């Protein structure tokens, strides 16, 4: 591209897509009040016609070799000052675990103040089996997380390994959803189109309000049960009739169940542009 482009102070519209340009000078970000996201368009998307995609930090729209385009704007998490979806997931996870700990602690303090369930050691010992059966019913007898409410070391190892694998799988979806339009590994769909005979780009996505409504209904239907049961386990762990080890097991099991459920929901929201993200995320639970 001509070097003089960077010196044009009154430039309001610049569209260089489908021109096989491999390098452009550093052009300040143009005022997009008039033309919006169609203001500055180049072939900075992937897949590219070249080994390395064109770098353009100030472009408002990036197009690829298939003439598909996508706006180059900050995501909602980036507008909050976070680096990307991965950083947001880590921050949310820490906040949620801290919230669970605080909730369980406050419930336990309340139970001690009211002396709820303090009916004697003999009765407490005879009800241990019943309590464990209740915890298993909440977490699911056929679920690998049921090992968390037992004292079997081998079972805990299996449950922790499964939890790590599930989180690892979901992390791959987060990495693929990062808004890096020059990365070949991104799974962002380039649904915009910038025709050569007009200066306005348009979005050809099939997403509708009805589709979003169905998406939310399905997510709630699939994940609400696990979230409710996990919350019940956290509440159950605050009862003073249980031994310290039992409370730790119930709290850890409930927190893990809630965490993986919310993480799957978060990943599905990040990857909602993928047609299969909803069911892939659910299959990881």
Order of alpha helices (4+ residues) and beta strands (2+ residues): beta-beta-beta-beta-alpha-alpha-alpha-alpha-alpha-beta-beta-alpha-alpha-alpha
